[in-house]
């Protein structure tokens, strides 16, 4: 299944060789920015580990539906991985029965940077003396953000974005209705991050955020503060929508810096939008007043 991961040839060769020689580390940390495919890479590796011959069970692993896989993710607005969830998974992986056709069992920890000291300590108890056949797969946006107690016990690999042409081809493979021009645009906008491109088409909230960002960029270019403020006012009671909007606007601004004229934005206006969006995202993370920060952001963007 690792061959389904786009790009990252050296990484795939190293992991495949380790699997073939039965020398894969029992704890793996896959590091990649949002949209690079670290989670997908983890599931590909798990499928090859559990079911070397492939088949329906391996496909179920890719979908996150196999019974031999236990997944842990952050919860709530903070995205923190709670110690209780670690303890439940530890109990499950230690005492549940293994299916006859599986080579072992896999514990996924998505977003390992969101573990605090308590959850990390709870997990260390099983990592240091793992049950036979258990593979621990961690993903993180940054290795440095993972607590040293976990990071030091893992073999770390980096998942990289793919070249634009390959990204566009993969997007069209997954989204047959996508035109070549649209795929090329998404590949450029997200700099080869396949997951971000897929989300922009498949997830309604991300698609809406990108549409808003493109529209707002046009208003800012024209310094049309009236229409810009009318657009941002729609998000005054929705922090999640505002956060997604600022993130997408940052992508649009970055694209215009790399290719002046992208979306009608020249580099100077793109830089203004990037600064304003960055300040707004910081204020949002600090739980600032949403209505006020949107108003300030809009005024700075259209100045």
C-alpha positions in Angstrom: 0.0 0.0 0.0 3.0 2.3 0.5 3.2 2.6 -3.3 -0.1 4.5 -3.2 1.6 7.4 -1.4 2.5 10.1 -3.9 6.1 11.2 -4.2 8.4 10.5 -1.2 10.3 7.8 -3.1 13.2 7.4 -0.7 10.9 7.2 2.3 8.8 4.5 0.7 11.9 2.5 -0.2 13.3 2.7 3.3 10.0 1.6 4.9 9.4 -1.1 2.4 12.9 -2.5 3.0 12.5 -2.4 6.7 9.2 -4.3 6.4 10.7 -6.9 4.1 13.7 -7.5 6.4 11.4 -7.6 9.5 13.4 -4.7 11.1 10.8 -2.0 11.2 11.0 0.0 14.5 8.0 -0.7 16.7 7.4 3.1 17.1 7.3 5.3 14.0 6.9 9.1 13.9 5.7 10.5 10.5 6.3 14.2 10.3 4.6 16.4 7.7 2.8 19.7 7.4 -1.0 19.8 7.1 -2.1 18.2 3.8 1.2 16.4 3.1 -0.4 13.0 3.7 1.2 11.9 7.0 -2.0 10.3 8.1 -2.5 8.5 4.8 1.2 7.4 4.9 0.6 6.0 8.4 -2.4 4.0 7.2 -0.5 2.7 4.1 2.4 1.5 6.4 -0.1 -0.1 8.8 -1.8 -1.9 6.0 1.5 -3.3 4.7 2.5 -4.3 8.2 -0.7 -6.0 9.2 -1.6 -7.6 5.8 1.5 -8.0 3.6 -0.6 -9.7 1.0 -3.0 -6.9 0.7 -6.7 -7.7 0.2 -10.0 -6.4 1.7 -8.6 -6.0 5.2 -5.7 -3.9 4.0 -8.1 -1.7 2.1 -10.1 -1.3 5.3 -7.0 -0.1 7.1 -6.7 2.7 4.5 -10.3 3.7 5.2 -9.6 3.6 9.0 -12.1 0.8 9.5 -10.0 -2.3 10.3 -10.6 -3.9 13.7 -6.9 -4.3 14.4 -6.3 -0.6 14.3 -6.9 1.8 17.2 -6.9 5.5 16.5 -6.4 8.4 18.9 -7.0 12.0 18.0 -7.2 15.3 19.8 -10.6 16.3 21.2 -12.5 19.6 21.7 -11.5 23.1 20.7 -7.9 22.7 22.0 -7.4 19.4 20.1 -5.6 18.0 23.1 -5.1 14.3 23.4 -6.5 13.4 26.8 -4.8 10.9 29.2 -8.1 9.0 29.6 -8.1 8.2 25.9 -4.6 6.9 26.1 -5.5 4.7 29.0 -8.5 3.3 27.2 -6.4 2.5 24.1 -3.7 0.9 26.3 -6.3 -1.3 27.9 -7.8 -2.2 24.5 -4.6 -3.0 22.8 -3.3 -5.1 25.7 -6.3 -7.3 26.4 -8.3 -7.6 23.1 -8.0 -10.7 21.0 -6.0 -10.6 17.7 -7.7 -11.6 14.5 -6.3 -14.8 12.9 -5.3 -13.2 9.6 -3.6 -10.1 11.1 0.2 -10.0 11.7 -0.3 -7.8 14.7 -2.0 -4.6 15.8 -1.5 -0.9 15.2 -2.1 2.1 17.5 -2.3 5.4 15.6 -1.8 8.7 17.4 -2.7 11.4 15.0 -1.3 14.8 15.9 1.2 13.6 18.5 2.2 17.2 19.3 -1.1 17.5 21.1 -0.2 15.1 23.9 0.5 16.7 27.2 2.9 15.3 29.8 0.2 13.1 31.4 -0.9 11.5 28.2 2.7 11.0 27.1 3.6 9.3 30.4 0.6 7.0 30.1 1.6 6.0 26.6 5.3 5.4 27.6 4.2 2.6 29.9 3.2 0.5 26.8 5.8 1.8 24.3 8.7 0.8 26.6 7.3 -2.7 27.0 5.1 -3.2 23.9 2.9 -6.3 23.5 4.3 -8.6 20.8 3.2 -7.5 17.3 2.1 -4.0 18.2 3.2 -1.1 16.0 2.9 2.5 17.2 2.4 5.0 14.5 2.5 8.7 15.3 1.9 11.7 13.1 2.9 15.3 13.8 3.2 18.6 11.9 6.6 19.1 13.5 9.0 16.7 15.3 10.1 19.5 17.6 6.6 19.9 18.8 6.4 16.3 20.1 7.4 15.8 23.7 11.0 14.5 23.8 9.9 11.5 25.9 7.9 10.3 22.9 10.1 11.6 20.1 13.2 9.9 21.4 11.6 6.5 21.3 10.5 6.7 17.7 12.2 6.3 14.3 11.2 9.6 12.6 10.5 10.0 8.9 9.5 13.2 7.0 6.6 13.3 4.5 7.2 16.0 1.9 4.8 17.8 -0.5 5.0 16.6 -4.1 5.9 18.6 -7.2 3.0 20.6 -8.7 2.5 18.4 -11.8 2.3 15.3 -9.6 0.0 16.9 -7.2 -2.4 18.0 -10.0 -2.3 14.5 -11.4 -3.2 12.9 -8.1 -6.0 15.5 -7.5 -7.5 14.6 -10.9 -7.2 10.9 -10.1 -9.2 11.3 -6.9 -11.6 13.9 -8.4 -12.3 13.0 -12.0 -14.7 15.9 -12.5 -11.9 18.4 -11.8 -10.6 20.2 -14.9 -6.9 20.3 -15.6 -6.7 24.0 -15.0 -8.5 23.7 -11.7 -6.2 20.9 -10.6 -3.1 23.0 -11.6 -4.5 25.9 -9.7 -5.0 23.9 -6.5 -1.6 22.3 -6.8 0.0 25.8 -7.1 -2.1 27.4 -4.4 -1.3 24.7 -1.9 2.3 24.1 -3.0 1.9 20.3 -3.7 0.0 19.5 -0.5 -2.4 17.0 -1.9 -4.6 16.8 1.2 -5.2 20.5 1.2 -6.3 20.4 -2.4 -8.7 17.5 -1.8 -10.2 19.3 1.2 -10.8 22.4 -0.8 -13.0 20.5 -3.2 -14.5 17.8 -0.9 -15.2 19.6 2.3 -17.9 22.2 2.1 -16.6 24.4 4.9 -13.1 24.6 3.4 -14.6 25.2 -0.1 -16.7 28.1 1.3 -13.6 29.5 3.2 -11.6 29.5 0.0 -14.4 31.1 -2.0 -14.6 33.8 0.7 -10.9 34.3 0.7 -10.7 34.8 -3.1 -13.7 37.2 -3.0 -12.3 39.2 -0.1 -8.9 39.4 -1.9 -10.7 41.0 -4.8 -12.4 43.6 -2.6 -9.1 44.3 -0.8 -7.4 44.9 -4.2 -10.0 47.4 -5.0 -9.9 48.9 -1.5 -13.6 48.3 -1.3 -14.0 48.3 2.5 -17.8 48.4 2.4 -18.2 45.1 0.6 -15.2 43.6 2.4 -16.8 44.4 5.8 -20.1 43.0 4.6 -18.4 39.7 3.8 -16.5 39.4 7.1 -19.6 40.4 9.1 -21.1 37.0 8.1 -18.5 35.3 10.3 -19.0 37.4 13.5 -20.6 34.5 15.3 -18.6 31.6 13.9 -15.0 31.4 15.1 -14.4 28.2 13.2 -15.5 29.8 9.9 -13.3 32.8 10.6 -10.3 30.7 11.3 -10.7 28.7 8.1 -11.2 32.0 6.2 -7.9 33.5 7.5 -6.0 30.3 6.7 -7.3 30.2 3.1 -6.6 33.9 2.7 -3.0 33.2 3.8 -2.7 30.6 1.1 -4.1 33.0 -1.5 -1.7 35.8 -0.4 1.3 33.4 -0.4 0.4 32.3 -3.9 0.3 35.9 -5.1 3.8 36.6 -3.6 5.1 33.6 -5.5 3.3 34.5 -8.7 2.5 38.3 -8.7 -0.9 38.8 -10.4 -2.4 35.5 -9.0 -6.0 36.2 -8.4 -5.5 39.8 -9.5 -3.2 40.4 -6.5 0.1 42.1 -6.9 2.9 41.4 -4.4 2.4 44.6 -2.3 -1.3 43.9 -1.7 -0.6 40.3 -1.1 1.9 41.2 1.6 -0.7 43.5 3.3 -3.2 40.6 3.3 -0.7 38.2 4.8 0.2 40.5 7.6 -3.4 41.3 8.4 -4.4 37.6 8.3 -1.5 36.6 10.5 -2.4 39.2 13.1 -6.1 38.1 13.0 -5.2 34.4 13.4 -3.1 35.3 16.5 -5.9 37.3 18.0 -8.3 34.5 17.3 -6.1 31.9 19.0 -5.9 34.3 22.0 -9.7 34.3 22.1 -10.0 37.9 21.1 -13.4 39.5 20.4 -14.4 38.1 17.0 -16.4 41.0 15.9 -13.7 43.5 16.7 -10.8 41.5 15.2 -12.8 41.1 12.0 -13.4 44.8 11.8 -9.7 45.6 12.4 -8.6 43.0 10.0 -10.9 44.3 7.2 -9.7 47.9 7.8 -6.1 46.9 7.6 -6.6 44.8 4.5 -8.3 47.6 2.5 -6.1 50.4 3.6 
